[in-house]
Amino acid sequence: MRNKSGANRFGFALLLKFFEVEARFPENTEGIPAPAVAYVAQQVKVPVE
């Protein structure tokens, strides 16, 4: 993840976390709960928007 930045880092981290918990990738962005999005955004230090 070091070579990724900004939105790329956020999206990649979000997909990895979702896969870790659900053992699958989300079919669309609505499948990812808002609290999870906020948590991952905070972890990778990017705005939630």
Helices and strands as residue ranges (DSSP letters): H 6-22, G 29-31, H 34-44
